[in-house]
Amino acid sequence: MNWISFITGGMSVVLAYSLFSSGQEEEMEAEFNEEETVANAVVKDFAGRYVTLSCQTCRKLKKHMEIVPDVYQCTKCKRHTDLRPVS
C-alpha cells in the first residue's frame, strides 16, 4: 500500500511540474519580447496605461494608472506614486 501511494505521489508531482513549467517558459519569452518592443516604442498617450504596483496605503498589489510619465495613481485609494529619477 505504501508503494502505491509513493508512485501515485511521484506521478502527480511529475504531471504538475510538466504542466506548470511549460507555461512559464512561453510567458518569459513573451515578456522578453514585450520589453524589447516597449524599449523601442515612444509612448505619447499616458491616459490609459495601467501598471500593477504595491500601494503603500492599501498594502496590496493594485492597479495604478499612469497620469504623467512615471507618475502613477492607485485606482482604489487615488494615492500618487512618483517613480521619476531624482536629479
ZAKEKE-758948 format. One line per field, with one value per residue: residue number from 0; residue in three letters; x, y, z of N, C-alpha, C, O in turn. Coordinates in nm, 3 decimals. Layout:
N
pos c(NUM|...) $
code c(ala|...) $
nu c(X|...) $
nv c(Y|...) $
nw c(Z|...) $
cau c(X|...) $
cav c(Y|...) $
caw c(Z|...) $
cu c(X|...) $
cv c(Y|...) $
cw c(Z|...) $
ou c(X|...) $
ov c(Y|...) $
ow c(Z|...) $
// end
This chain:
87
pos c(0|1|2|3|4|5|6|7|8|9|10|11|12|13|14|15|16|17|18|19|20|21|22|23|24|25|26|27|28|29|30|31|32|33|34|35|36|37|38|39|40|41|42|43|44|45|46|47|48|49|50|51|52|53|54|55|56|57|58|59|60|61|62|63|64|65|66|67|68|69|70|71|72|73|74|75|76|77|78|79|80|81|82|83|84|85|86) $
code c(met|asn|trp|ile|ser|phe|ile|thr|gly|gly|met|ser|val|val|leu|ala|tyr|ser|leu|phe|ser|ser|gly|gln|glu|glu|glu|met|glu|ala|glu|phe|asn|glu|glu|glu|thr|val|ala|asn|ala|val|val|lys|asp|phe|ala|gly|arg|tyr|val|thr|leu|ser|cys|gln|thr|cys|arg|lys|leu|lys|lys|his|met|glu|ile|val|pro|asp|val|tyr|gln|cys|thr|lys|cys|lys|arg|his|thr|asp|leu|arg|pro|val|ser) $
nu c(0.082|0.200|0.383|0.218|0.099|0.331|0.421|0.197|0.200|0.449|0.403|0.204|0.347|0.530|0.352|0.229|0.456|0.528|0.306|0.307|0.567|0.607|0.437|0.550|0.791|0.705|0.568|0.779|0.932|0.749|0.725|0.988|1.007|0.812|0.926|1.139|1.000|0.871|1.086|1.174|0.961|0.782|0.591|0.311|0.059|-0.059|-0.285|-0.435|-0.279|-0.204|-0.053|0.064|0.130|0.275|0.076|0.115|-0.074|-0.300|-0.171|-0.137|-0.099|-0.199|-0.378|-0.241|-0.285|-0.122|-0.066|0.097|0.413|0.587|0.457|0.219|-0.121|-0.315|-0.586|-0.776|-0.744|-0.655|-0.398|-0.091|0.201|0.529|0.770|0.980|1.322|1.558|1.713) $
nv c(-0.119|0.125|0.163|0.206|0.452|0.608|0.593|0.702|0.962|1.050|1.046|1.240|1.470|1.487|1.526|1.771|1.937|1.926|2.047|2.311|2.409|2.428|2.636|2.860|2.911|2.997|3.230|3.380|3.422|3.573|3.800|3.893|3.958|4.154|4.351|4.433|4.554|4.759|4.913|5.019|5.166|5.477|5.633|5.832|5.885|5.882|5.834|5.593|5.390|5.116|4.982|4.729|4.783|4.795|4.925|5.170|5.266|5.094|4.857|4.636|4.462|4.658|4.792|5.062|5.375|5.548|5.883|6.096|6.093|5.838|5.885|5.755|5.664|5.519|5.304|5.246|5.386|5.631|5.734|5.894|5.779|5.844|5.775|5.890|5.956|6.085|6.392) $
nw c(0.000|0.068|-0.140|-0.357|-0.292|-0.287|-0.556|-0.688|-0.581|-0.678|-0.956|-0.968|-0.895|-1.110|-1.323|-1.247|-1.249|-1.522|-1.640|-1.533|-1.576|-1.854|-1.934|-1.812|-1.946|-2.197|-2.123|-2.022|-2.251|-2.398|-2.233|-2.250|-2.522|-2.527|-2.362|-2.523|-2.736|-2.600|-2.514|-2.751|-2.838|-2.841|-2.610|-2.622|-2.527|-2.213|-2.074|-2.065|-1.959|-1.760|-1.466|-1.249|-0.921|-0.589|-0.349|-0.101|0.077|0.054|0.100|-0.064|-0.380|-0.637|-0.921|-1.098|-1.252|-1.509|-1.493|-1.554|-1.722|-1.563|-1.320|-1.113|-1.030|-0.779|-0.843|-0.658|-0.401|-0.484|-0.439|-0.519|-0.685|-0.730|-0.960|-1.085|-1.175|-0.939|-0.974) $
cau c(0.000|0.287|0.442|0.115|0.090|0.456|0.421|0.092|0.250|0.555|0.343|0.134|0.448|0.580|0.245|0.217|0.576|0.522|0.202|0.340|0.696|0.598|0.370|0.637|0.889|0.637|0.541|0.905|0.967|0.656|0.763|1.114|0.976|0.735|1.019|1.213|0.915|0.844|1.207|1.187|0.841|0.767|0.452|0.270|-0.068|-0.042|-0.414|-0.493|-0.177|-0.218|0.060|0.041|0.232|0.239|0.025|0.152|-0.194|-0.381|-0.082|-0.159|-0.072|-0.317|-0.355|-0.217|-0.298|-0.018|-0.128|0.207|0.521|0.646|0.376|0.105|-0.227|-0.385|-0.725|-0.865|-0.736|-0.615|-0.269|0.006|0.333|0.622|0.883|1.077|1.456|1.595|1.828) $
cav c(0.000|0.242|0.181|0.263|0.594|0.672|0.604|0.798|1.095|1.084|1.077|1.367|1.575|1.496|1.585|1.912|2.006|1.938|2.143|2.447|2.455|2.461|2.765|2.968|2.942|3.075|3.361|3.453|3.464|3.679|3.919|3.941|4.024|4.274|4.451|4.486|4.645|4.877|4.994|5.087|5.245|5.605|5.644|5.972|5.893|5.816|5.830|5.461|5.290|5.062|4.904|4.672|4.823|4.778|5.052|5.184|5.288|4.972|4.748|4.523|4.490|4.716|4.856|5.205|5.439|5.647|6.012|6.174|5.995|5.786|5.918|5.664|5.687|5.396|5.309|5.228|5.492|5.753|5.783|5.909|5.719|5.910|5.689|5.964|5.954|6.208|6.455) $
caw c(0.000|0.071|-0.271|-0.445|-0.256|-0.329|-0.702|-0.724|-0.547|-0.773|-1.086|-0.954|-0.897|-1.246|-1.404|-1.211|-1.297|-1.667|-1.675|-1.494|-1.628|-1.996|-1.947|-1.766|-2.049|-2.300|-2.068|-2.011|-2.386|-2.435|-2.158|-2.304|-2.649|-2.496|-2.310|-2.636|-2.812|-2.518|-2.511|-2.880|-2.865|-2.773|-2.565|-2.617|-2.457|-2.086|-2.006|-2.050|-1.927|-1.625|-1.418|-1.117|-0.824|-0.449|-0.295|0.039|0.157|0.051|0.143|-0.153|-0.520|-0.701|-1.050|-1.094|-1.382|-1.530|-1.523|-1.613|-1.736|-1.439|-1.202|-1.118|-0.932|-0.743|-0.889|-0.544|-0.299|-0.555|-0.393|-0.625|-0.667|-0.820|-0.989|-1.165|-1.115|-0.869|-1.039) $
cu c(0.087|0.350|0.343|0.102|0.213|0.459|0.316|0.136|0.358|0.500|0.267|0.232|0.501|0.477|0.231|0.336|0.570|0.417|0.246|0.472|0.688|0.532|0.460|0.739|0.827|0.609|0.668|0.949|0.877|0.692|0.892|1.090|0.900|0.826|1.100|1.128|0.884|0.965|1.222|1.070|0.844|0.620|0.418|0.139|-0.057|-0.176|-0.464|-0.395|-0.190|-0.099|0.023|0.159|0.183|0.199|0.057|0.030|-0.278|-0.304|-0.105|-0.112|-0.201|-0.278|-0.339|-0.226|-0.190|-0.083|-0.029|0.320|0.589|0.579|0.246|0.007|-0.300|-0.531|-0.823|-0.863|-0.691|-0.483|-0.172|0.137|0.424|0.745|0.985|1.214|1.487|1.720|1.869) $
cv c(0.126|0.268|0.245|0.413|0.669|0.694|0.704|0.941|1.141|1.120|1.209|1.484|1.595|1.561|1.734|1.992|2.027|2.040|2.286|2.495|2.494|2.597|2.880|3.006|3.028|3.215|3.443|3.503|3.580|3.808|3.978|4.015|4.153|4.385|4.513|4.586|4.770|4.968|5.073|5.180|5.376|5.620|5.791|5.991|5.813|5.794|5.689|5.353|5.247|4.972|4.850|4.706|4.794|4.914|5.059|5.204|5.161|4.851|4.620|4.562|4.537|4.774|5.006|5.258|5.545|5.777|6.108|6.072|5.964|5.837|5.840|5.696|5.556|5.409|5.296|5.349|5.626|5.813|5.787|5.844|5.777|5.822|5.758|5.961|6.091|6.264|6.580) $
cw c(0.000|-0.065|-0.369|-0.419|-0.304|-0.480|-0.749|-0.695|-0.643|-0.909|-1.082|-0.960|-1.039|-1.337|-1.375|-1.261|-1.448|-1.711|-1.648|-1.552|-1.776|-2.017|-1.908|-1.872|-2.159|-2.250|-2.059|-2.147|-2.430|-2.363|-2.213|-2.435|-2.626|-2.444|-2.424|-2.714|-2.732|-2.516|-2.640|-2.908|-2.786|-2.739|-2.553|-2.542|-2.328|-2.015|-1.980|-2.010|-1.782|-1.591|-1.280|-1.027|-0.684|-0.394|-0.146|0.128|0.166|0.106|0.064|-0.293|-0.586|-0.836|-1.029|-1.237|-1.395|-1.573|-1.587|-1.630|-1.602|-1.311|-1.214|-1.007|-0.907|-0.784|-0.772|-0.450|-0.357|-0.506|-0.511|-0.587|-0.774|-0.838|-1.079|-1.097|-1.051|-0.933|-0.965) $
ou c(0.050|0.368|0.381|0.094|0.203|0.496|0.342|0.112|0.360|0.546|0.265|0.204|0.517|0.513|0.221|0.320|0.604|0.437|0.225|0.487|0.758|0.570|0.447|0.770|0.890|0.623|0.666|0.999|0.924|0.689|0.904|1.145|0.920|0.806|1.127|1.178|0.872|0.949|1.277|1.081|0.901|0.534|0.485|0.109|-0.047|-0.178|-0.532|-0.425|-0.187|-0.050|-0.042|0.272|0.064|0.280|0.030|0.031|-0.323|-0.364|-0.095|-0.089|-0.299|-0.161|-0.413|-0.179|-0.168|-0.148|-0.069|0.322|0.642|0.640|0.172|0.045|-0.343|-0.594|-0.940|-0.968|-0.690|-0.458|-0.169|0.181|0.399|0.817|1.068|1.221|1.447|1.821|1.964) $
ov c(0.225|0.384|0.327|0.492|0.781|0.802|0.782|1.031|1.257|1.216|1.282|1.586|1.709|1.645|1.814|2.104|2.135|2.111|2.374|2.615|2.586|2.668|2.988|3.124|3.121|3.312|3.563|3.615|3.674|3.915|4.100|4.123|4.251|4.502|4.634|4.691|4.878|5.090|5.184|5.266|5.383|5.621|5.866|6.101|5.691|5.740|5.667|5.235|5.330|4.897|4.920|4.664|4.770|5.006|4.964|5.163|5.124|4.755|4.510|4.679|4.464|4.801|5.069|5.194|5.623|5.783|6.193|5.972|6.054|5.832|5.854|5.749|5.489|5.513|5.331|5.408|5.726|5.931|5.696|5.853|5.761|5.796|5.691|5.963|6.196|6.195|6.647) $
ow c(-0.063|-0.103|-0.453|-0.513|-0.354|-0.527|-0.840|-0.775|-0.685|-0.971|-1.181|-1.023|-1.083|-1.420|-1.468|-1.311|-1.497|-1.809|-1.732|-1.575|-1.817|-2.110|-1.965|-1.886|-2.208|-2.326|-2.087|-2.159|-2.493|-2.424|-2.221|-2.457|-2.698|-2.479|-2.422|-2.755|-2.790|-2.516|-2.638|-2.996|-2.678|-2.828|-2.483|-2.497|-2.332|-1.904|-1.880|-2.025|-1.691|-1.676|-1.202|-1.052|-0.663|-0.392|-0.072|0.244|0.275|0.152|0.117|-0.321|-0.590|-0.862|-0.953|-1.331|-1.302|-1.678|-1.667|-1.558|-1.536|-1.205|-1.311|-0.902|-1.002|-0.762|-0.786|-0.422|-0.285|-0.530|-0.593|-0.472|-0.893|-0.741|-1.142|-0.974|-1.101|-0.945|-1.005) $
// end
